[in-house]
């Protein structure tokens, strides 16, 4: 019982329920290892007793929790509302982002003054964090008269009681909800690297993104374009092609730059070298588009790096220099650390654990010397971050200029590579010897280990969530919306101790109220929509808690069934409104592959099926036929059976019948692509993250060809464009002019 109680106080689960009627105990060794990663010694009975006594004593004497969340316009949280009478509060206000470094403003007030009625006694609590169900509940009542609400922000709150008990904690004041999209909006979902144009250097880039947004917004009435994470990758050959295992989530990857759009490009003196690079880049694109080659990120980056070295030699104009200096000042230490890691990785390799010992600490004297010695390389990588941020801003501006209601939807990965820039620069914030994954379930009996070290909830709280806030602020700076992969991680994550299988992991709870409040605050400041990827097993209450704060969910047609009743396809009117409705995602089969069963035969060829092929095909065909029959009954399939393209249009007609605020169209679906961009459970067996968009025959399709594709226009004609766009629509080839 001692270990279980200690674990509960630190948000570590000692059991979990993969289904309503099943409870699985977590091995004591796992609990002990996870507690150790949180800085709690539970290695012996004596250590458990000592740690438990200390934790319980701290809980009893604690005046306020480490983080207090106030939602604007809602009742005060119990820790504030129930402070002893006449407790004096001092709130040191957060400086507004970008404000001058002046002394912080302070507010003072007195909690529960003796002239006011005393509050009710606090309810007992035995858990370190609130449950998702509690977060989803509607709060009763209003804030007390003595409370004067500070402006939204992450502030510092100090409290002193009349008997001199004191507390200094983080106070997060957040709007009640994130900004919302208009009533109905549709847009494309695309993996940017897969979207090549005639001007690409072997993979899709930010110039292609801006062009896709401008064309689809103006010609199709699209309201958004959602892309994969554009986080900085770990350098080296070969790099990990997955955009979901980056070196840093805080800064973008310059491999996405459109070189010719950099203003200094036109002033490069060595035109011969530049022409050679462009010729090689054209060769890369030609190989991908016409010779069956895979996208080679390493080759693309090598050419772009050489071009950017030439660009770096071009002096900045006074105006450009001023803009660059503003960028450096705004990003501060975080950018300097990231750029230094990039420079050190050039010299010592991409895994900082193998660097000379003194360089493994970003604050050591040896690292300070290296910072001075590598000043030019640090400036080079800072410049790349600036150029990339500039093109990200230009892509969002192109979307807005095209009339998009939302614009570019960026994607936030669950975590980072253990050897990358973020884990080096924020070592104290990550749990050592731990990896994030997923417990065993019906689809994966062995569980999953994603190889991503988790943040320590206690360190995040102690820092006022500074790493998290900086991450969100950077991503939202040039976004119309932010998609959060595995959004359930705001509530809890499955930690797997190093050397143990995923089956021997456990859940570690986050302060979900604080994580949500910071997210809502930063999204509000940016005016951005937030989308949570909430597919799969979701803890009860999570979806409700997210919806209450305006975070949209993700609903994929094939998974939306009446699971509590007949199991039949869920009628469109019963779908939730607060979601992005789509037919597929990057981790799922394309709609064409789903309709034809190609995804089953692909998994069979790769040895991924756990049952006989015929059994899998029969079950898959039955489920697909059930959906198609339902679409036909709804009169969404007037073309009849046997027409794959018509069935894809019917699927999207169905999505429009739902009340979903956003409808996402997987861009490869518009031309009948049968190949998934990622096939979970594979590594070398399948070219994950390296395929260009292709048509039904597997021929790669460029952005220019997409824009003139009759098949694409037939599908997008289903998603009625807004009236103001109808006059500017681009007619598909062969259309008559009146």
KAVEN-V994462 format. One record per backbone hydrogen bond with DSSP energy under -1.0 kcal/mol. NH is the residue of the N-H (numbers start at 1). CO is the residue of the C=O. E is the energy in kcal/mol with one decimal. If there is no record, write none. Layout:
nh	co	e
NH	CO	E
NH	CO	E
//
This chain:
nh	co	e
5	1	-2.7
6	2	-2.4
7	3	-2.7
8	4	-2.4
9	5	-2.0
11	8	-1.4
12	7	-3.1
13	507	-2.8
16	24	-2.2
22	19	-1.7
24	16	-3.5
26	14	-2.8
31	27	-1.9
32	28	-2.8
33	29	-2.1
34	30	-2.6
35	31	-2.5
36	32	-2.1
37	33	-1.8
38	34	-1.1
39	36	-1.8
40	35	-2.8
48	44	-2.5
49	45	-2.3
50	46	-2.3
51	47	-2.7
52	48	-2.8
53	49	-2.6
54	50	-2.1
55	51	-2.4
56	52	-2.8
57	53	-2.3
58	54	-2.1
59	55	-2.1
60	56	-2.2
61	57	-2.3
62	58	-1.3
68	170	-3.0
70	172	-3.1
72	174	-3.2
74	71	-2.3
80	77	-1.1
81	77	-2.6
82	78	-2.5
83	80	-1.5
86	111	-1.5
87	84	-1.3
88	160	-3.0
89	109	-3.2
90	158	-2.6
91	107	-3.4
92	156	-3.3
93	105	-2.9
99	96	-2.6
102	100	-2.0
107	91	-2.4
109	89	-1.9
111	87	-3.2
116	113	-2.9
128	8	-1.2
135	131	-1.9
136	132	-1.5
147	144	-1.3
153	173	-2.1
155	171	-3.3
156	92	-2.3
157	169	-2.9
158	90	-2.8
159	167	-2.8
160	88	-2.0
161	165	-2.5
164	161	-2.3
167	159	-1.8
169	157	-2.9
170	66	-2.5
171	155	-2.6
172	68	-2.9
173	153	-2.9
174	70	-2.4
178	549	-2.3
185	661	-1.6
187	663	-2.0
188	224	-1.5
189	665	-2.4
190	226	-2.8
194	191	-1.7
195	192	-1.9
196	194	-1.1
200	197	-1.2
204	193	-2.1
206	256	-3.1
209	205	-2.0
210	206	-2.3
211	207	-2.0
212	208	-2.8
213	209	-2.5
214	210	-2.5
215	211	-2.7
216	212	-2.8
217	213	-2.3
218	214	-1.9
219	215	-3.2
220	216	-1.3
222	216	-2.2
223	186	-4.1
225	407	-2.0
226	188	-3.2
227	409	-2.4
232	248	-1.0
232	251	-2.1
245	242	-1.1
247	232	-2.3
248	232	-1.8
253	230	-2.2
256	253	-1.8
257	254	-1.9
261	258	-1.5
262	259	-1.8
265	262	-2.2
267	264	-1.6
268	265	-1.5
271	269	-2.0
274	270	-1.8
275	271	-2.9
276	272	-2.1
277	273	-2.0
278	274	-2.4
279	275	-2.2
280	276	-2.3
281	277	-2.5
282	278	-2.3
283	279	-1.7
284	280	-1.8
285	281	-2.2
286	282	-2.6
287	283	-2.2
288	284	-1.9
289	285	-3.0
290	286	-2.4
291	287	-1.2
293	287	-2.4
295	690	-2.8
300	296	-2.3
301	297	-2.7
302	298	-2.2
303	299	-1.8
304	300	-2.5
305	301	-3.2
306	302	-1.8
307	303	-2.0
308	304	-2.8
309	305	-2.0
310	306	-1.6
311	307	-2.2
312	308	-2.3
314	311	-1.6
321	317	-3.2
322	318	-2.2
323	319	-2.0
324	320	-2.5
325	321	-2.4
326	322	-2.1
327	323	-2.0
328	324	-2.5
329	325	-2.4
330	326	-2.4
331	327	-2.3
332	328	-2.4
336	332	-1.8
337	333	-2.8
338	334	-2.1
339	335	-2.9
340	336	-2.2
341	337	-2.5
342	338	-2.1
343	339	-2.2
344	340	-2.9
345	341	-2.6
346	342	-1.4
347	343	-1.1
348	344	-3.0
349	345	-1.9
352	419	-1.1
354	351	-2.0
355	352	-1.1
359	356	-1.9
360	357	-1.3
364	361	-1.7
368	364	-2.0
369	365	-2.2
370	366	-2.3
371	367	-2.2
372	368	-1.4
373	369	-2.5
374	370	-2.4
375	372	-1.1
378	374	-2.8
379	375	-2.5
380	376	-2.0
381	377	-2.2
382	378	-2.3
383	379	-2.6
384	380	-2.0
385	381	-1.8
386	382	-2.0
387	383	-2.8
388	384	-2.5
389	385	-2.4
390	386	-2.4
391	387	-2.0
392	388	-2.2
393	389	-2.2
394	390	-2.0
395	391	-2.0
396	392	-2.0
397	393	-2.3
398	394	-2.4
399	395	-1.9
400	396	-2.4
401	397	-2.9
402	398	-1.4
403	400	-1.7
404	399	-2.3
406	223	-2.3
407	223	-2.1
409	225	-3.0
410	481	-2.2
412	483	-2.8
417	246	-4.0
420	417	-1.6
422	247	-2.1
424	420	-1.2
425	421	-2.6
426	422	-2.0
429	426	-1.5
430	427	-1.1
431	454	-2.8
434	431	-1.2
435	496	-1.3
436	452	-2.6
437	494	-1.9
438	448	-2.2
441	444	-1.7
447	444	-1.5
448	438	-2.9
450	436	-2.4
456	429	-3.4
460	456	-2.4
461	457	-2.2
462	458	-2.1
463	459	-1.7
464	461	-1.6
465	460	-3.3
469	465	-2.9
470	466	-2.6
471	467	-2.1
472	468	-2.4
473	469	-2.6
474	470	-2.1
475	471	-2.1
476	472	-2.6
479	476	-1.4
480	408	-2.8
481	408	-1.5
482	529	-2.2
483	410	-3.6
484	531	-3.0
485	412	-2.3
487	533	-1.5
489	486	-2.6
490	487	-2.1
491	488	-2.0
492	488	-2.0
493	508	-1.8
495	506	-3.2
496	435	-3.1
498	433	-2.8
500	497	-2.1
504	501	-2.2
505	502	-1.3
506	495	-2.0
508	493	-2.5
509	11	-3.4
510	491	-3.0
512	510	-1.7
515	511	-2.5
516	512	-2.7
517	513	-2.1
518	514	-2.5
519	515	-1.9
520	516	-3.0
521	517	-2.6
522	518	-2.6
523	519	-2.4
524	520	-2.4
525	521	-2.2
526	522	-1.8
527	523	-1.1
528	523	-2.4
529	480	-2.1
531	482	-3.0
532	552	-3.8
533	484	-2.6
534	532	-1.1
542	539	-2.1
545	541	-2.4
546	542	-2.5
547	543	-2.5
548	544	-2.2
550	547	-1.7
551	546	-2.4
552	530	-2.5
553	578	-2.4
555	580	-2.6
557	582	-2.4
559	556	-1.8
560	557	-1.5
561	559	-1.3
562	568	-2.8
563	561	-2.1
565	562	-1.6
567	562	-2.3
570	560	-2.3
574	571	-1.9
575	572	-1.6
579	577	-2.1
580	553	-2.3
581	662	-3.0
582	555	-2.4
588	585	-1.5
594	590	-2.3
595	591	-2.5
596	592	-1.9
597	593	-1.4
599	593	-1.0
601	597	-1.5
602	598	-2.2
603	599	-1.8
604	600	-2.0
605	601	-2.4
606	602	-1.5
607	604	-1.6
608	603	-3.0
616	612	-2.1
617	613	-3.0
618	614	-2.4
619	615	-2.3
620	616	-2.5
621	617	-2.8
622	618	-2.2
623	619	-2.1
624	620	-2.4
625	621	-2.6
626	622	-2.0
627	623	-1.8
628	624	-2.6
629	625	-2.5
630	626	-1.9
631	627	-2.6
632	628	-2.4
633	629	-2.2
634	630	-1.6
635	632	-1.7
636	631	-2.6
640	637	-1.6
647	643	-2.3
648	644	-2.0
649	645	-1.8
650	646	-2.2
651	647	-2.2
652	648	-1.6
653	649	-2.1
654	650	-2.3
655	651	-1.8
656	652	-1.5
657	654	-1.4
661	577	-2.2
662	579	-1.8
663	185	-2.3
664	581	-2.5
665	187	-2.9
667	189	-2.7
669	666	-1.9
670	667	-1.4
671	668	-1.2
673	668	-2.2
678	586	-1.1
682	679	-1.3
688	686	-2.4
689	677	-2.9
690	687	-1.6
693	194	-2.2
695	699	-2.4
698	695	-2.0
701	693	-2.7
703	196	-1.9
706	702	-2.4
707	703	-2.3
709	706	-1.6
713	709	-2.2
714	710	-2.3
715	711	-2.0
716	712	-3.0
717	713	-1.5
718	715	-1.8
720	718	-1.5
725	722	-2.2
728	725	-1.4
735	732	-1.9
//
